[in-house]
Amino acid sequence: MRSYQELIKKARSEVEEISAEEVNKLLHRPDKTVKLIDIRSKELMALGHIRDAVLIPAEELETAVRHLFPDKKRPLLLYGSSGNHSLLAALSMKEMGYSDVKSMAGGIAGWINAGYEIESEMGFTGVQLNHYSRQMMLSEVGVEGQMLLLKSRVLVVGAGGLGSPALQYLAASGVGTIGVVDFDRVNASDLNRQIIHSFDNIGTRKTESAKEAIKRINPDVQVLTFDERLTSANALDIIKEFDVILDGSDNFETKYLLNDAAFFAGKPYVFGGAVRTEGQATVFYPKTGGPCLRCIMPLPPHPNQVPTGSEVGVLGVVPGQIGLVQAAETLKLLLKKGEPMIGRLFLYSAMEGDFITVTIKKDPTCPLCGSEPKIRSLENH
């Protein structure tokens, strides 16, 4: 039995590979003798294909070509996702007696990178298909999931250590609209952990710095900036248009405000925190029967009781780890896939190398989401 590498080597010695540019010239010849065949899966073909290509999945190729192309001298050109599968398929067709079979180097990815158009039944552009292709291969995402992400709206409160990685991955994943709330400016002391910013951004507003970085990652994303402190007076107005609220704040005053505002708005609140070498994350969503932050601590601790990163320090990678967990939880909520971390608290210790989760339960006497709530508005904040 030949190895995969040996089969590829053999195919390259017997099958002619041509570039996307050469394929484009062939397809525009007046005689139209060459026939283009897409051998990818039906799911990938639905995402987008080259105009006038015959769609035949690789596993059906041997049977279908005998019927569709009985003339074994007709020029045929195969393409797949990246080039190797079509090369092997072309070799098989040569062994079946087809004398003029070529493979397009680089596959449809090479075609898109060369700037040529594709047809998509789902309305994706070629650039989008290339960008999101690895993600859309997942059964948890697929075409419908990617379309859902592109229509989704996420609010990230705080463009700091937690918000930085979350913002970047949400943008890269194709969340269509991202809101960023932050009233601060970039300082040099932020840069060990707030990786969305750089030295060039020192002194600029964090919202603008984050927006620039997001646009570099994914120009498709609409970024809404809120250069203001979140308060009880503006919180509900800001969060009402978003699907998920992600907490990138670094103080309990804001965390409790987000918890309460998300509860009154009926939105999931993706909580995160990090200080020194430890971090935590969870999803508070009482609407689904889970707990809220006040179920664990009815009242916020006094500021003097809780040290902040500016007082005791923080290892830069720790908020990075937590922000990634928050981003993953947000994507699960948007896609309605998997098991969101509702009722579970994720705990991370960098020094111990531990990732553990503990159960947290809804408190029936909770002053916010309990059976007899005492907090009925944001006025107390």
N, C-alpha and C positions, 0 to 999 in steps of 0.2 A: 504493500500500500504506500502510495506517495504521500508525503506530508503536504500541508496546504501551501507552504512556501515553494515546494517542488512543482506543484500544479500551476501556481502562478508563474513560475519561471518558464515552464513548458508553454503555457498559454501566450506569454509575451514573445516567445520565439516563433510561434505559429500564427498568431492573430495580429493584425495591424491595428494599432491604436492611433486615433486621430484626435486633435484638440477640439475644444468647443468652437473655436474660430473656424476651423476647417469644416466642422459639421454644419455650422451656419451657412457657409458658402455652398455646400452640397445641397442643403435644403432650399436654397434660392436659385438653383439651376433651373432653366426653363423646362428641361425634359422630365423632371420630377421622377426619375427612375428609382432613386434610393428610397427605401422605406425605413422609417425610424421606429424602433420597438422599445418601449419602457418595460423593464423586467422587475420592477420593484413590487412590493406588496400592494394590495388594493387600497389599504389605508394610506400609504404614502402617496400613491397615485392621486388619491382624492385631495390631498393637500395641494398638489400642483404638478403639472407635467408640461412637456414641450408641445406646442401646438402641432396637431396632425399626427402625433405619435400613436402607434397601435399599442394598447395597454394589455400586456400579457405577463402575469406574474411568473417568476422563474420556474416554479413548480409545475406550471401548465405549459411551459414553452415547447417542450418536445412534441406534445400532442397537437397543440394549436398551430404551430408553424407548418406542419404537414398539410393541414387543412387550408390555412389562409395563404400560404405561399408554396404551392406545389412545384413551382419553377425553381429548382435549386441553383440556378445561375443568376437569379435576381439579386441585385445589390441590397444587402440588409445591414442596418447599423443599430447596435444595441447600446442601451445605457441603463445604469442603475443609480445607486445613491452616491457612490464615490469612485467607481471604476473597476474594482477587482471582480465583483460578481458578474458584471457584463462581460469581462474578459474571459472568465471561466465558462459562461454560457455560450459565448461565441466559439470557444474551443469545442464544446459539445456539439454545436451545430455543424462545425467543420467535419467532425467525426461522423455526423449524420449524412454528409455528402454535399452540404451547402458550400459553394466554392468562393463566394464573395461576401464574407461576413466581417464587419469591423466592429470595434468597441470604442466608445467615447471616453477618453482619458478624463479622470476627475468626476465623472458622472454628472448628475444634475447640479451638484454643488459647484462643479467647475463651470457649468453653463451659466448659473446665476452669478458667480464671481466675475465672469467675463462681461456681465452687464446685459445679458439677453433676457427677454421676457418669457414668462411661463403663464399657463392658464391654470386658474385655481377655482374649483367649484365652491370653495369656502370664502373666497374674497381676500385671502392673504396675498401680500406682495411677495415677490421672489426673495427680497431681503429678509422679510419676516419669516418665511419658511426656512431659510438658511439659519437664521438666528435661533429660532425655537425648535428646530428639527429634533435635537436630542431629547428635549423635554416632551414633545408631542409623541415620541415613540412609546412613552410610558402609558400603560393602560389607565393609570390614575389621572392622567392629563388628557392625552389625545387631542383631537381637533376641537371638540366641544369645550373641553377644559381650558384650552388656550384661548378660545374666543371668550370664555367667561372671565378669564384673567384680564384680557384686554378691555373688558367693560367694567372691571372692578375699580373700587375707590378705597384707598387705605390712608388713614391719617397717622402720621408718626409725630409724636410729641417729644421733641428734643432731638437735635441733630448732633448728639455727642457720642460717647463711647458705645452705648447700646444702639442708638439710632443709625450710626454710620454703617455698620455691616448690614443692618436690616434694610436700610434705604437702597444700598447698592444691589443686594440680591433680589429685592422686590422689583426694582427697575429692570434688572437683567432678565428676570422671569417673565416680564411683560405685563405687570400690573399697570393698567391703562392710565389711572390718575392717582398721583401720590401727593398728599398734603404734608407740609412740613411746618411745624410750629416751633419757633425759638426766637427769643428776644436778645440773645447774646451775640457777641462777636468772637471770632477765632483768636485764641491766644496761643503762644508758643508752648505753654504747659499742657495744652489739649492734645498735642500731636502724637503723643505716645500711644493713644488709644482711639482718638477720633479720626479714623483713617480716611474718611471721606474728604477731609481738609488737607491742605499742604502749607508749606512755609509761604508760598505766594499768596495764600488767603489770609494771613495774619492781619487782623484789624478789620476785616470785612464781616458783614453779617453772616451768621452760620446758615441762614436760610438761602441766601444767594450763593454761597460757596457750595452748599449741598445741591442746589438746583443745577449749577454748572457741571458738577461731577455726574449727576444723574443723566443730564443731556449727553455727556460724553459716552456714557455706558449704553444708553438707549434713547435716541432722539424721538422715538414714538411716544414716550411717556409725557403726559401733561403734568407739570409740577405746579402746585398751588402753594404759595408761601404766605405765612402768617407771622409777621415780624412783631409779635406782641406776647406779653405774658398771659398764659391761660388763667382765667379767673372765673368766679361763679357767675359773673355778668356776661361773659362771652362764650363759655365752654359749650353750652348746648347749641348755640348758633353755629359754632365752628364744626362740631362733630356730626351734626344732623345729616349732612349730605354724604357721609362716608359709611362704608360697609363694615370696616373693622378699625378699631382704635389700638395702636401699638404704642406702648409706654417706653419712651426713651429718656424719661426724666431721671433726676438724681436726688430728689427730695420727697419726703413723705407727704408734704402739703399738696404737691401736684398729683401724686399717686392716688391719694384719697379723693381729690377733686375728680380725677379721671374715672375712678371706680364708681363714684356716685353719678356723674354725668352719663357714663355709659349705661348704667342701670336705668336711669330715667328715660334715656333714648332707646333702650332695648338693643344696644349694640354689644358685640363681644369685645372684651378688654383684654389685650395680651400684655400681661404684666412682666416686668423684668427688673432686676436690680443687681448691682455688682459693687463690691468694695474690697479693698485689700486683695486677697487671692481667692475670693469665693463669690459665687453668684447664684441667683434663683430665677426661675421663670414659671409661669403658669397661665392659664386662661380663666378669667372670671366672666361667667355668662349665666347669671341667675335665671334668665328667661328660659333656659333649657333644663333648669333644675339644679344647676351647680351652685357652689358658694360664691360669695363676693369677698373682697378684701376685708370688709368689716366682720365677716363670719369668723375670721382668724384673729383679728385685732379690732375690736369695736371702735376704738379711738386711736388716732395717730400718736405715736410716741412723741415725747417732748424732744425738740431739736437737740437739746444738750445730751440726750440719752442715746442718740444715734449718730455715730461718726460718719462723716462724708469723705469721699475720695480726696478732696482738697485738704482734709485734716489728717488723715491717716494713710493716704496713698492708695493706688490701685495698680495691679499688674495689667498692662495694656491688653493682653490677650483675653483676660477674663470677661470684660464686657463684650469683647468680640465673640466669644463662645456663646454668651447668653443672647446677644443680638441675633446670631444665626438661628438659635433655637426659636426665638420669637418670630423670625421671618418664616421658618418652616411651619410653625403653628398658624401663622396668618394665611399662608398658601393653602393649608389643609382646610381652614375655615372657608376660604373663598371657593375652593374646588368642591367642598362638601365631601371630602374623601378622608379615609383614615379615622383615627380616634384623637380628636383634639384633647389637649391636656386639661380638660375641665374636671375639677375634683382631684387633681394630682399636682403636686409641687415638685418641680425639677430642681435638684440641688447639685451644684458643681463646686468641687474643691480642686484647684490647680495643683496645690502642693501634695495632696493625697492621690491625685489622679482619679478621683471618684466622680461618677455620674450616677446619681440615684434619684428615685422619685418616692415621695411619701403621699399617702392619701390625706386629703383635706375635705371636710364635710360641711355641708350647709348647716348653719346654726338657725334653728327655728325661732330663736329669740333675737336674731340679728336686728340691730336698730334700723337697717336699711331695707333688707330683703326678707326679713322674718315675717311671721304671721301677723304681728302687731307692730308695724314699723313706727319709729319715732321721727325718722328723717323723711320728710315728704317734699323737700325741695333743696336747691343748692344755696339757699339764702344763708345757711349757717357757716359757709366757707369764708 
